[in-house]
Every structure is written in C-alpha cells, then in structure tokens.
Amino acid sequence: MSLLPMLWALKSAPVVDAEERVVLVALAESAWSDGTNAFPSKKTIADIAKIDPKTAQRRLKSMTERGLIAKGNQAAAAYIPEHFRPTVYDLMIPYSWFPDIEQVNAERKAKGKAPLTPEERPDLAEAPPRKQRADKGQRRPKRGVGTTSPQGEDSQSPGDSKEEGGTISPEGGDYKSPTGGLQDPQPSPFNPPLDSPRPSVQELGSEGSKNGGTDRRLPQQINRNPGVDLLLAIGADQPEFLLTGQPLADQGLVVAGMLLEGWTPDQLRQIVAGRPLPPQIKTTVGAVVSGRIREALRNPAPSTVRGADDPSVSVGVATIPVIPMQCCDDCGLGFRAPDPGLCRGCREDVTT
C-alpha cells in the first residue's frame, strides 16, 4: 500500500459521485505507488464502501469505460485459487500528477518494470455531469398543513369537503360550552387518538394491579416464570420494590434459577426486600435489586452446602474445603466467612 494512490483517489480523481470515490479509494488502498496491482475482491470493496457488491461491480465498469482504471497484470494475483481470484486493476494516475515521478520510476525499475511516460499515463478528462432528475425544475405541489390556495382551500383538504384533514369551527357556543372550539372531523392517520390502547402491552392480573408502580402494564414479551411471579408478589406487598419491563424479565430469570438451585422463596424475599432502600437512590430500584441478588449469588446455594461433618466438596480430582454457612447478625442471610458477624453487604452498609 502507498499513500500516493490514496491521495489521488481522495482529492484529484475525476469521479462522478461519492460511490465512485469510495470504490476508487478501496482500490487505491491496496495499490503500489504507481497505482498498479490493486486487486481487492468485490466483497471487500462493497464492505469498505458500504454498498451492494453489484453496485461496486457497476462502478468498476463505469470507471473502466472512462479510463480512470484499467485491467492490469493478472499474474499479480496468480497465487490466489482461481475460483477466488479477483481482477487486478491499475489506477491510471496521470504522469503529470505525481509530485516525484523520478522516485516512482525508481521503484518501478527495482521491480523490473519500465518507467512511466506521459504517453502511457496521459491526463484524464473531466468527470461527466451527473444525471439530473427528470422532474428537476418543476414546481411540486405543497403539502404543508394549513397552506391555503386562492380558492380558500388548504393543501390537504378542500374548503367544503369533510372527508379528511383540516378543522372546523361549529357555530354557537362559547369557550365554556362543550360545543365550542375547533373540531377535527376526520383525524389524520398520522395522529391517532392519544387514548388508544397500546398493542405492545397488556394489563396485569389482580396480583400486579394492587401495587403503586409507575407503569402497571406488563410487556407481552416477558414470559411468566416462578422468578417473575415471586418478584411481582414482592412488589405487591412492598410497592417500593416493584420491578417492571426489562428489569423484571432479567431478574425474574435469575431468581427462577436460584429457586431451582435450592433457595427458598422466604430467603429470596429477604434478599430483595429484607433491607429498606437507600434514602437517596442514585440509580434505579432495578439496579438495587440486581446488586442484592448478585451479592447473594456470591454465597453458595443452600442445597450445595454440606454439614460440619463433611466439610469438603470434591471437584474433579481435587478436594476443596467448604467453610460452613453462617447467619448474618443484621439481615439474617446465610454466608460463608471465616469469622462470625455480618455478611459482605451488611458490612458495606455499616462502613458507608
């Protein structure tokens, strides 16, 4: 790769539009200093240019027809298997454009190539003008709401028509009368009634409608499971711990897994809502509940802890000693620690 072909493709090449420019840059990125031996695949060019491979093929064809690029020595890509081998192109950078043609020719001589000449690399013609729209210059009808015409009609609805758009002012009534004010005889499809039901949510049952959450609707994509049901029951008893939306779905899956591992509902209630919320929550209730669940998961599940008479667990060929479970003096949760006292969460609360 050389910087000279890149500079020519970016600044001086007579391209028609941005697509040709970026396709040419993709070729120049792999070319030698004289612009030869560029052979990225069409897929690579399309990925760099963010266009379809067929569009990249059309742009290569149009630039070849205008002389910006030409098919080069295909032997440069002979090491690639034939069914994967791309076409080798040369960027036809004009002889007069090179800032140091002697250095470029010296590099070509070192590679066994003849020096470039003005006849071999003539100046390129200017890019042809872009194709214009067939309706360019023609006045388009206005579509703004409230634009009036000489006949007293707006751009969306006739003055006497009541089929769509516009507003009407009924006769009679004042600002206190229910018949006064503007009325919309036919609401626009782009402005549905504000009280229309949302299709993406459904009402909770009696279990979730008793709490004081900010949104008492449960998204349909949340699958009910024992963990979700337990969190909803906790929120019903203690509304400040109510979870909804994605936090409910995420933490519900974690709680369901903990139930399968041997945690009891009472233990999980103690984990989630056994301690009051901080007086000033800097994040969300969902983040607080998630942090408490993560803290509990650092302790083993009750079903995996053995008694003091068998204080070890075999893992593969190794035997790992198990520290017996202890009960936190503050929150009552079980935890493993070498010394009695508070669990890690309660110790952090005391220190802060």
BAZABA-484548 format. One record per residue (C-alpha): x, y, z; residue in three letters. Coordinates in Angstrom, 2 decimals, always signed. Layout:
<atoms>
X/Y/Z/ALA
...
</atoms>
This chain:
<atoms>
+0.00/+0.00/+0.00/MET
+1.21/+3.51/-0.84/SER
-0.05/+6.94/+0.12/LEU
+0.16/+8.41/-3.39/LEU
-2.74/+6.42/-4.93/PRO
-4.86/+7.18/-1.86/MET
-4.25/+10.94/-2.19/LEU
-5.08/+10.87/-5.89/TRP
-8.30/+8.90/-5.32/ALA
-9.38/+11.17/-2.47/LEU
-8.60/+14.57/-3.95/LYS
-7.85/+14.56/-7.68/SER
-9.57/+11.66/-9.42/ALA
-12.38/+12.87/-11.76/PRO
-15.16/+10.77/-10.26/VAL
-18.89/+11.28/-10.83/VAL
-20.22/+10.81/-7.32/ASP
-19.41/+9.64/-3.80/ALA
-19.89/+5.96/-4.63/GLU
-17.22/+6.08/-7.35/GLU
-14.94/+7.98/-4.98/ARG
-15.12/+5.39/-2.20/VAL
-14.79/+2.45/-4.63/VAL
-11.68/+4.07/-6.09/LEU
-10.28/+4.64/-2.60/VAL
-10.85/+0.95/-1.81/ALA
-8.78/+0.06/-4.88/LEU
-6.06/+2.61/-4.10/ALA
-5.67/+1.24/-0.59/GLU
-4.07/-1.94/-1.96/SER
-2.23/-0.45/-4.98/ALA
+1.50/+0.15/-5.41/TRP
+2.91/+3.68/-5.51/SER
+2.42/+3.86/-9.31/ASP
-1.25/+2.77/-8.96/GLY
-0.76/-0.78/-10.28/THR
-1.61/-4.21/-8.88/ASN
-4.79/-3.38/-6.97/ALA
-6.91/-6.49/-6.59/PHE
-9.29/-6.38/-3.60/PRO
-12.33/-8.60/-4.07/SER
-15.73/-7.12/-4.93/LYS
-16.97/-8.12/-1.49/LYS
-14.07/-6.29/+0.16/THR
-14.78/-3.19/-1.93/ILE
-18.50/-3.39/-1.09/ALA
-17.74/-3.73/+2.63/ASP
-15.43/-0.71/+2.59/ILE
-17.83/+1.39/+0.51/ALA
-20.96/+0.20/+2.37/LYS
-22.67/-0.64/-0.91/ILE
-24.01/-3.75/-2.59/ASP
-21.43/-5.90/-4.45/PRO
-23.46/-5.45/-7.67/LYS
-23.25/-1.68/-7.22/THR
-19.49/-1.99/-6.75/ALA
-19.31/-4.00/-10.00/GLN
-21.24/-1.31/-11.90/ARG
-18.96/+1.42/-10.55/ARG
-15.85/-0.52/-11.56/LEU
-17.28/-0.95/-15.06/LYS
-18.16/+2.74/-15.47/SER
-14.71/+3.88/-14.29/MET
-13.05/+1.38/-16.63/THR
-15.04/+2.74/-19.56/GLU
-13.93/+6.32/-18.74/ARG
-10.26/+5.35/-18.29/GLY
-9.89/+6.00/-14.54/LEU
-8.88/+2.38/-14.05/ILE
-7.78/-0.42/-16.37/ALA
-7.24/-4.14/-16.08/LYS
-3.65/-4.76/-15.07/GLY
-1.28/-7.70/-14.96/ASN
-3.46/-10.58/-13.75/GLN
-0.36/-12.59/-12.80/ALA
-0.10/-10.43/-9.65/ALA
-3.00/-12.42/-8.16/ALA
-1.96/-15.82/-9.55/ALA
-1.21/-17.16/-6.08/TYR
-4.93/-16.96/-5.19/ILE
-7.04/-20.02/-6.15/PRO
-8.76/-19.47/-9.48/GLU
-12.32/-19.69/-8.16/HIS
-11.47/-17.00/-5.55/PHE
-9.15/-14.89/-7.69/ARG
-10.21/-11.23/-8.09/PRO
-9.49/-9.00/-11.07/THR
-6.27/-6.97/-10.96/VAL
-6.76/-3.27/-11.73/TYR
-4.34/-0.40/-12.37/ASP
-5.27/+3.12/-11.29/LEU
-4.48/+5.32/-14.29/MET
-2.92/+8.14/-12.31/ILE
-1.72/+10.80/-14.81/PRO
+2.02/+11.23/-15.28/TYR
+1.68/+14.97/-14.61/SER
+0.03/+14.41/-11.23/TRP
+2.91/+12.59/-9.50/PHE
+4.81/+15.03/-7.27/PRO
+8.04/+12.97/-7.57/ASP
+7.86/+10.87/-10.74/ILE
+11.58/+10.04/-10.53/GLU
+11.10/+8.21/-7.24/GLN
+8.08/+6.34/-8.62/VAL
+10.04/+5.27/-11.70/ASN
+12.96/+4.20/-9.49/ALA
+10.62/+1.92/-7.57/GLU
+9.26/+0.51/-10.84/ARG
+12.81/-0.13/-12.08/LYS
+13.62/-2.00/-8.85/ALA
+10.64/-4.25/-9.56/LYS
+11.68/-4.86/-13.17/GLY
+9.12/-2.51/-14.75/LYS
+9.63/+0.14/-17.44/ALA
+9.36/+3.76/-16.28/PRO
+6.08/+5.64/-16.65/LEU
+5.77/+8.09/-19.54/THR
+3.32/+10.89/-20.36/PRO
+2.07/+8.83/-23.31/GLU
+1.38/+5.82/-21.08/GLU
-0.31/+7.92/-18.40/ARG
-2.00/+10.90/-20.12/PRO
-4.19/+13.41/-18.34/ASP
-7.77/+12.29/-17.70/LEU
-10.90/+14.01/-18.91/ALA
-13.19/+15.77/-16.50/GLU
-15.97/+13.71/-14.95/ALA
-19.22/+13.79/-16.92/PRO
-22.11/+15.67/-15.30/PRO
-24.36/+13.69/-13.05/ARG
-27.69/+12.62/-14.41/LYS
-30.39/+15.01/-13.33/GLN
-33.86/+14.14/-12.16/ARG
-36.49/+14.13/-14.89/ALA
-38.68/+16.49/-12.85/ASP
-35.90/+18.88/-11.83/LYS
-37.03/+22.48/-12.05/GLY
-40.70/+21.60/-11.98/GLN
-42.72/+23.04/-9.16/ARG
-44.04/+20.43/-6.79/ARG
-47.40/+20.78/-5.03/PRO
-47.15/+21.99/-1.47/LYS
-48.11/+19.53/+1.22/ARG
-47.77/+21.56/+4.38/GLY
-50.73/+21.63/+6.75/VAL
-52.64/+24.88/+6.65/GLY
-51.29/+26.13/+3.30/THR
-54.08/+27.99/+1.57/THR
-54.84/+28.34/-2.11/SER
-56.62/+31.23/-3.92/PRO
-59.89/+29.29/-3.74/GLN
-59.72/+29.22/+0.07/GLY
-58.71/+25.56/+0.32/GLU
-55.72/+24.15/+2.08/ASP
-53.24/+21.72/+0.54/SER
-54.74/+18.64/+2.16/GLN
-58.48/+19.14/+2.11/SER
-60.96/+21.24/+0.09/PRO
-62.72/+24.07/+1.88/GLY
-66.13/+22.41/+1.64/ASP
-65.02/+18.77/+1.96/SER
-65.25/+16.94/+5.28/LYS
-63.60/+13.71/+4.22/GLU
-60.04/+14.18/+5.50/GLU
-57.79/+16.76/+7.12/GLY
-58.48/+20.30/+8.27/GLY
-60.54/+21.55/+11.21/THR
-63.99/+23.08/+11.52/ILE
-65.44/+25.55/+14.00/SER
-69.06/+24.74/+14.87/PRO
-71.49/+27.57/+15.13/GLU
-72.69/+28.64/+18.56/GLY
-71.26/+28.04/+21.97/GLY
-68.55/+29.88/+23.84/ASP
-65.31/+28.79/+25.42/TYR
-67.20/+27.13/+28.30/LYS
-69.68/+25.32/+26.07/SER
-68.87/+21.72/+25.08/PRO
-69.92/+22.61/+21.51/THR
-67.39/+25.42/+21.18/GLY
-63.80/+25.27/+19.95/GLY
-62.24/+23.60/+16.95/LEU
-63.13/+20.06/+15.98/GLN
-61.34/+17.57/+13.75/ASP
-63.95/+15.83/+11.59/PRO
-61.50/+13.22/+10.28/GLN
-58.33/+12.59/+12.33/PRO
-55.24/+12.12/+10.24/SER
-53.80/+8.57/+10.18/PRO
-50.55/+10.07/+11.41/PHE
-52.22/+11.43/+14.56/ASN
-54.05/+8.53/+16.24/PRO
-56.14/+9.24/+19.36/PRO
-54.00/+9.58/+22.44/LEU
-56.20/+7.25/+24.48/ASP
-55.92/+4.35/+22.03/SER
-54.71/+1.12/+23.69/PRO
-51.09/+0.18/+23.20/ARG
-50.85/-3.15/+21.38/PRO
-47.43/-3.96/+22.82/SER
-48.56/-4.22/+26.46/VAL
-51.26/-5.98/+28.38/GLN
-52.83/-5.35/+31.77/GLU
-51.53/-7.28/+34.74/LEU
-53.80/-9.52/+36.73/GLY
-55.03/-8.76/+40.21/SER
-51.61/-9.68/+41.59/GLU
-49.81/-6.84/+39.82/GLY
-52.55/-4.19/+39.75/SER
-52.58/-3.60/+43.51/LYS
-49.16/-2.00/+43.69/ASN
-48.14/+1.59/+43.15/GLY
-45.72/+1.29/+40.23/GLY
-45.27/+3.96/+37.62/THR
-46.48/+1.64/+34.86/ASP
-48.89/-1.13/+35.76/ARG
-48.68/-2.86/+32.42/ARG
-46.52/-5.88/+31.72/LEU
-44.89/-6.15/+28.25/PRO
-46.06/-9.19/+26.34/GLN
-42.51/-10.34/+25.67/GLN
-41.98/-11.09/+29.39/ILE
-42.55/-14.79/+29.93/ASN
-44.10/-15.64/+33.26/ARG
-41.97/-17.95/+35.38/ASN
-41.61/-18.65/+39.11/PRO
-38.97/-15.92/+39.42/GLY
-41.16/-13.26/+37.76/VAL
-44.15/-14.32/+39.87/ASP
-42.11/-14.08/+43.07/LEU
-40.79/-10.59/+42.19/LEU
-44.33/-9.43/+41.34/LEU
-45.57/-10.79/+44.67/ALA
-42.80/-8.90/+46.48/ILE
-43.74/-5.73/+44.60/GLY
-47.39/-6.22/+45.51/ALA
-46.53/-6.44/+49.21/ASP
-43.89/-3.72/+49.12/GLN
-44.58/-1.34/+46.20/PRO
-41.21/+0.40/+46.53/GLU
-39.56/-2.81/+45.26/PHE
-41.85/-3.25/+42.24/LEU
-39.99/-4.14/+39.03/LEU
-41.46/-3.78/+35.54/THR
-40.32/-4.11/+31.95/GLY
-36.90/-5.49/+31.10/GLN
-35.53/-5.39/+34.70/PRO
-38.42/-7.65/+35.75/LEU
-37.69/-10.07/+32.90/ALA
-33.94/-10.17/+33.58/ASP
-34.09/-10.51/+37.35/GLN
-37.01/-12.94/+37.09/GLY
-34.82/-15.38/+35.16/LEU
-32.06/-15.09/+37.79/VAL
-34.49/-15.64/+40.66/VAL
-36.04/-18.63/+38.86/ALA
-32.58/-20.18/+38.58/GLY
-31.91/-19.55/+42.27/MET
-35.16/-21.33/+43.14/LEU
-34.01/-24.34/+41.15/LEU
-30.65/-24.30/+42.96/GLU
-32.30/-24.62/+46.38/GLY
-33.01/-21.07/+47.52/TRP
-36.39/-20.77/+49.23/THR
-38.95/-18.02/+48.48/PRO
-38.53/-16.67/+52.02/ASP
-34.78/-16.40/+51.57/GLN
-35.22/-14.60/+48.24/LEU
-37.76/-12.22/+49.79/ARG
-35.20/-11.44/+52.48/GLN
-32.52/-10.85/+49.84/ILE
-34.65/-8.49/+47.71/VAL
-36.68/-6.60/+50.29/ALA
-35.20/-7.55/+53.68/GLY
-33.44/-4.19/+53.90/ARG
-35.04/-0.82/+53.11/PRO
-34.00/+1.09/+50.06/LEU
-31.28/+3.74/+50.49/PRO
-32.70/+7.18/+51.36/PRO
-31.34/+8.60/+48.08/GLN
-31.28/+6.20/+45.12/ILE
-28.74/+7.38/+42.55/LYS
-29.62/+4.67/+40.01/THR
-32.89/+2.70/+39.87/THR
-34.75/+0.23/+42.05/VAL
-33.94/-2.44/+39.46/GLY
-30.22/-1.74/+39.90/ALA
-30.52/-2.00/+43.70/VAL
-32.38/-5.32/+43.46/VAL
-29.87/-6.62/+40.91/SER
-26.98/-5.71/+43.18/GLY
-28.54/-7.51/+46.14/ARG
-29.15/-10.63/+44.05/ILE
-25.56/-10.58/+42.76/ARG
-24.30/-10.26/+46.33/GLU
-26.37/-13.29/+47.38/ALA
-25.05/-15.33/+44.46/LEU
-21.54/-14.96/+45.84/ARG
-22.67/-17.32/+48.62/ASN
-23.41/-20.95/+47.80/PRO
-26.93/-22.18/+47.27/ALA
-28.35/-23.76/+50.44/PRO
-28.69/-27.13/+48.69/SER
-24.95/-27.24/+47.87/THR
-23.62/-26.62/+51.38/VAL
-22.76/-29.71/+53.43/ARG
-22.75/-30.07/+57.19/GLY
-19.82/-29.71/+59.52/ALA
-19.27/-33.49/+59.49/ASP
-18.36/-33.38/+55.79/ASP
-16.59/-30.01/+55.34/PRO
-15.28/-30.63/+51.83/SER
-16.54/-30.90/+48.27/VAL
-14.85/-32.91/+45.51/SER
-14.39/-31.02/+42.21/VAL
-12.83/-33.31/+39.59/GLY
-9.74/-34.82/+41.15/VAL
-9.30/-32.01/+43.71/ALA
-10.91/-31.70/+47.12/THR
-11.85/-28.15/+48.16/ILE
-12.72/-27.43/+51.81/PRO
-16.12/-25.83/+52.36/VAL
-16.46/-23.25/+55.13/ILE
-19.74/-23.87/+56.99/PRO
-22.62/-21.45/+56.43/MET
-23.13/-18.70/+58.98/GLN
-26.08/-16.40/+59.59/CYS
-25.67/-12.64/+59.26/CYS
-26.42/-10.79/+62.50/ASP
-28.16/-7.99/+60.61/ASP
-30.08/-9.28/+57.56/CYS
-30.26/-12.97/+58.50/GLY
-28.83/-14.23/+55.19/LEU
-26.58/-17.24/+55.14/GLY
-22.99/-16.67/+54.06/PHE
-19.58/-18.29/+54.22/ARG
-16.90/-16.40/+56.09/ALA
-14.05/-17.37/+58.38/PRO
-15.33/-15.13/+61.18/ASP
-18.89/-14.71/+62.51/PRO
-20.63/-11.38/+62.18/GLY
-22.12/-9.55/+59.20/LEU
-22.24/-10.59/+55.55/CYS
-20.38/-8.52/+52.98/ARG
-23.44/-6.42/+52.03/GLY
-24.24/-5.51/+55.64/CYS
-20.58/-4.72/+56.34/ARG
-20.55/-2.30/+53.40/GLU
-23.75/-0.66/+54.65/ASP
-22.19/-0.15/+58.08/VAL
-18.98/+1.33/+56.70/THR
-20.83/+3.71/+54.35/THR
</atoms>
